[in-house]
Amino acid sequence: MILIFNAISHFLVDAACVAALFSFGTETLAASSAVIVYNTLAFSTQCLVGLFMDRFFRCERTRSDYLMLCGSLQAAAMFVVAAAALYPFGLMVKAVLIGLGNSLFHVSGGSVTLDRSGGKAAPLGIFVAPGAFGVTLGVLYSQILNYVCLALGIAAIACFGIYRKAVFHMAPDDDPSYDPMDSGQAAGQVPAGSAKTDPLLPVAFLTVAVAVRAIGGSAVEFTWKTGAAASLLLTLFVFLGKALGGFICDKFGVVKPAIASIAVAAVLTAFFAWSMPLSLIGQLLINLSMPVTLWLMYRHIPQYPGLAFGLAASALWPGTLFGGLIKLTGPLQSLLIIVCFLLGLGAIIYSEKVLRK
């Protein structure tokens, strides 16, 4: 119940944030600057917010208390986004408020998703995937802002009841490997199936992998993506990739699907960006690895779900920004894409092998 609610809320939050910004247009320097400020705050602060939540909300609290704290923060973030998006603030003030609200929502909702995932990757894909449609609809149809904010306000009110119901029905032995306080497992003890070695290196590799994969993905331009229909179709394949990636990981493991999907995606993205069908397949395949990266990150630092989610998100924005600034064409552009995607693949393989040690 919480997972589906958070997935829908993710769509609403991203749609409200982007629609609020694009309702001002993007032609002026002020509008472009506001988008950069928003993205910087919405993405780059997530690792700090996650670390704060892990340190002060997760430690020395029962799992049910932690769940309610995350739910309260999530509801507050949704209220902030809806109110700031609708209230006639100046453009830059609006960008700051919805950016910070977006960051708080993602970390609180992502932390709950990780904590309740039961060691599975599928819930991560379900949570993150709807955000793709929220962003696209916000860009294309900023006039939906009032309706989205109304739905977001209703969802924020419902959030308290949904989380309280989940806590009420939480069994004492609910997900014991991820419940160190309530299950009798010593605080700080590594849950079964997690890495037993120093996680610093694999976590660093995974964080860099997110950034370089974003560079490769942003360096390419799809010449066929003209008009709303093409944008929505591309978003659909991104959505499917993120949603299916976790299920494939749970069913077939990490390494073989990652090698097959990322290698093919690298070729399709680097050499066939002119083709709509091949580009769409490439986007679906590369996005399969998105929930897998999050899952690996969390398995290495299971005591820090907020930091695990926040690190991946924080690395995404600078990679996207640099990828958009890099202006390469021809063989150099193709080489950049392939190298970036393969570096990401290497980080996934290495991190999975560390987990099995």
Secondary structure, 3 states (H helix, E strand, C coil): CHHHHHHHHHHHHHHHHHHHHHCCCCCCHHHHHHHHHHHHHHHHCHHHHHHHHHHHHHCCCCHHHHHHHHHHHHHHHHHHHHHHHHCCCCHHHHHHHHHHHHHHHHHHHHHHHHHCCCCCCHHHHHHHCHHHHHHHHHHHCHHHHHHHHHHHHHHHHHHHHHHHHHHHCCCCCCCHHHCCCCCCCCCCCCCCCCCCCCCHHHHHHHHHHHHHHHHHHHCCCCCCCCCHHHHHHHHHHHHHHHHHHHHHHHHHCCHHHHHHHHHHHHHHHHHCCCCHHHHHHHHHHHHCHHHHHHHHHHHHCCCCHHHHHHHHHHHHHHHHHHHHHCCCCHHHHHHHHHHHHHHHHHHHHHHHHHHCC
